[in-house]
Amino acid sequence: MQITSVESFFVEVPQKPPIAPYHSRYRGQSSTKSILIRLETDHGLVGWGETPQVYLGNQLTGREADALRPILIGLDPTAVMAVYADLSFEQIYIQSAVEMALWDLAGKVYGLPLYRLLGGPYRKEIELAACMGIQTYERAGEIARLYVEMGFSTLKTKAGRSPEEDLAMVRGIRDAVGDRLELRIDPNTGYSPDVCAQLARDLEPYHLQYFEQPMPEDLIDDSARIRQQTTTPLALNESVTTLARVREILAKQAADFLLPDTYQCGGVWATKLVAEVAASAGVPCIVHCAHDLGPKTAAMLHLAASTPNFPLANDCTYYGLVDDIITQPFEIRRGKLPVPEAPGLGIEVDLAKVRRFQVDASC
């Protein structure tokens, strides 16, 4: 069996409240933008992968298949490790989408859901953390109350424009729902070490689950130092890329939690390896979310299902989509999703929906 067809698509799916409009310190957005990779074999099997488009701007266009065909045509679809050892990709983002599509194909070749190829069922239902953009004191409280009603146990907010704004938002959430939601805030590298240290101390009365990536990704030593100065737990996401970087973080005791993601680490297997290495140091992991559609959401479910060291609620904005490009969109119930049982990613992509949400990158 070999790969005979490679296609790529740039799709944009609108978001709805309470996710939209979603403001981080960088931008506001009301849609999920993804690059989809479709691989087909000479036996008629199809595999799909997904990676976010927005973080690289115009560098990803949906025309990536042109460069991928010479690399992938003729490849054994179950040769997933070739992505890491033998093949060369211009973007690690695209590597991650190709690797995901290969896992989808491998599961279909063997007739098994992906989690069984990744280690078997450790958990069959995955807890999700609801997400929120930067909000005012009042609106943060309103959204927090809504998430409690929806059954979520955990809330992650964006942050990083100013410490005063962040503290007001946190107060709004705690004043509205008390400790009924575990709370995480994510400044997306927005602060200097001095500001981070002070804000971490100011946040102590609010008992955050963690304070995510408050400083630029290369400030590992500063993160280790600030951890000793506050009771607010620190988490790292943008810093979590290669295994070498992960080993540095762990050796320096620079984080209480790590948030790996397929597009940053290079694939599903690389993300799982981060969690396994972190487990050896007693550091729990959370699967990061990049405003994901069905394929990447499914990959998160299989990762969390098969890896003990994803013990907490995993980030999710899926409930904020107006639709999805899969035939049967996931239904979140009381803040949880069951793990798909069909072969591969366990989803079926609707090509008509892909075409409906497809974006012309030249526009």
Stockholm file with secondary structure:
# STOCKHOLM 1.0

chainA/1-363         MQITSVESFFVEVPQKPPIAPYHSRYRGQSSTKSILIRLETDHGLVGWGETPQVYLGNQLTGREADALRPILIGLDPTAVMAVYADLSFEQIYIQSAVEMALWDLAGKVYGLPLYRLLGGPYRKEIELAACMGIQTYERAGEIARLYVEMGFSTLKTKAGRSPEEDLAMVRGIRDAVGDRLELRIDPNTGYSPDVCAQLARDLEPYHLQYFEQPMPEDLIDDSARIRQQTTTPLALNESVTTLARVREILAKQAADFLLPDTYQCGGVWATKLVAEVAASAGVPCIVHCAHDLGPKTAAMLHLAASTPNFPLANDCTYYGLVDDIITQPFEIRRGKLPVPEAPGLGIEVDLAKVRRFQVDASC
#=GR chainA/1-363 SS CCEEEEEEEEEEEEBCTTTSSEECSSCEESEEEEEEEEEEETTSCEEEEEEESGGGGGGCCSCTHHHHHHHHTTCCTTCTTHHHHTCCCSCHHHHHHHHHHHHHHHHHHHTCBHHHHTTCCSCSEEEEEEEECSCCHHHHHHHHHHHHHHTCSEEEEECCSCHHHHHHHHHHHHHHHTTSSEEEEECTTCSCHHHHHHHHHHTGGGCCSEEECCSCTTCHHHHHHHHTTCSSCEEESTTCCSHHHHHHHHHTTCCSEECCCHHHHTSHHHHHHHHHHHHHTTCCBCCCCSSCCHHHHHHHHHHHHHCTTCCSCEECCGGGBSCCSBSSCCCCBTTEEECCCSSBTSCCBCHHHHHHHBCCTTC
#=GC SS_cons         CCEEEEEEEEEEEEBCTTTSSEECSSCEESEEEEEEEEEEETTSCEEEEEEESGGGGGGCCSCTHHHHHHHHTTCCTTCTTHHHHTCCCSCHHHHHHHHHHHHHHHHHHHTCBHHHHTTCCSCSEEEEEEEECSCCHHHHHHHHHHHHHHTCSEEEEECCSCHHHHHHHHHHHHHHHTTSSEEEEECTTCSCHHHHHHHHHHTGGGCCSEEECCSCTTCHHHHHHHHTTCSSCEEESTTCCSHHHHHHHHHTTCCSEECCCHHHHTSHHHHHHHHHHHHHTTCCBCCCCSSCCHHHHHHHHHHHHHCTTCCSCEECCGGGBSCCSBSSCCCCBTTEEECCCSSBTSCCBCHHHHHHHBCCTTC
//
